[in-house]
Amino acid sequence: MVMKPSGTKSRILSTTIQLLNTKGVSNVKMRDVSGALSMSIGDLTYHYPKWEALMDDIFGAFQSDVDELYLSFPSDITEVARYIGQIYDIQMRYAFFFADFYVFFQLYPKYEGIKERFFLERMKIMRDALQRLIVKKFLFPQDEQHNYDLLVKNTWLLLSGWYGFSMMLKNTKYTFTKEEFFLSIWNLYVSHLTPRGKAIVRRSYLSAAISVR
């Protein structure tokens, strides 16, 4: 687990992430951060001599938060709505990454080497978690109709693309709301849920004030 900075460094990280979320990953420089913090460039570079060092800490914090989320994948699906809410929150916290996913890796090729491992490891965690739900009879067993390797891929397509899609269509009738985020995941999984699993997920969704058929 990556140690999270405290004090001034924490303020710098938080402010930089907010700026990246607001302005986009390719539009924020050191002067933007120092200005937002009312801090001189000299004071900022005392803590982060180079922009790359600042991005290393931000990407490290992102990895740590994602790891914490995936390692707590619920084996009890009564917690599924709470967990989906956590997925939503982390995507909003690091919106710059999900809004400019491909741009990020183009701008920071130093992370390219860990990209494949980063996603493959987390996809395996998700697949193993689905297997535990199968054993507990919340999901149907794997067969031609229930392909969980494909489901994991489709889930990642949804999770990695929905925010950028939503921002592109902001202020139109196709704006992607938090409720629709929940419903999209429901629609992706509902055909794989057993009657028992479906009933439990419905109740979990109701706890988040979201109703599904």
C-alpha positions, 0 to 999 in steps of 0.5 A: 500500500502506498503511504499517503502524504500528509500536511502540505504535500497532501494539500498539493496533491488534493488541489492538483487532482481538483485542477486535473478534474476541472481542466483536464489532464493535459491542461494543468502545469505547476503554475496552475497548482501554485496559483490555486494554493496561493503558494510561490513556485519556489515553495511548491518545487521545494516539495515537488521539484518536478511535475513528474514527481507530483504525478508519481504521487498522484498515480500512486494514490490512485493505484492504492485507492483502486487496490483497496477497493478491489481487494474489498470486493464483497462476497456478500452481495447484500453489500453490492449497492454500497460497493457500486457507490464506492466505485462511483466515488473513486471515479469521481475522485480521479475523474481526470484519469477516466475522462482522458484515459488514453490521453493519460498514458500518451502523456505519461509513457513511463506508466505504460509498462505497468498499464497491462499488469494494472488492469490484468491484476484487477480483472483477475480479482473481479473474476475470482470474486464472481466465482465466489458468488457462483459458489454461493449460488448468487450467480448461475454457473459458467456455461455458454449463456453465462460467460464470466470472462466476457462479463469481466471485460464488459464491466471494465469497458463500462467502468473505464468509458462511462465518465468520459462519455458522460462529460462529452454529452453533459447538459444533453438528454443523454447525460449519464447520472449516478442512478444510471451508473447503477442501472447500467451495472444492473443491466449488465449483470441481471441475466446472470443473477439467480432468482435468489441473487436477483432478489438480494441485489434488488433489496441492496439497490433499494437501500441506495434509493434505486429501484430495479425490475 
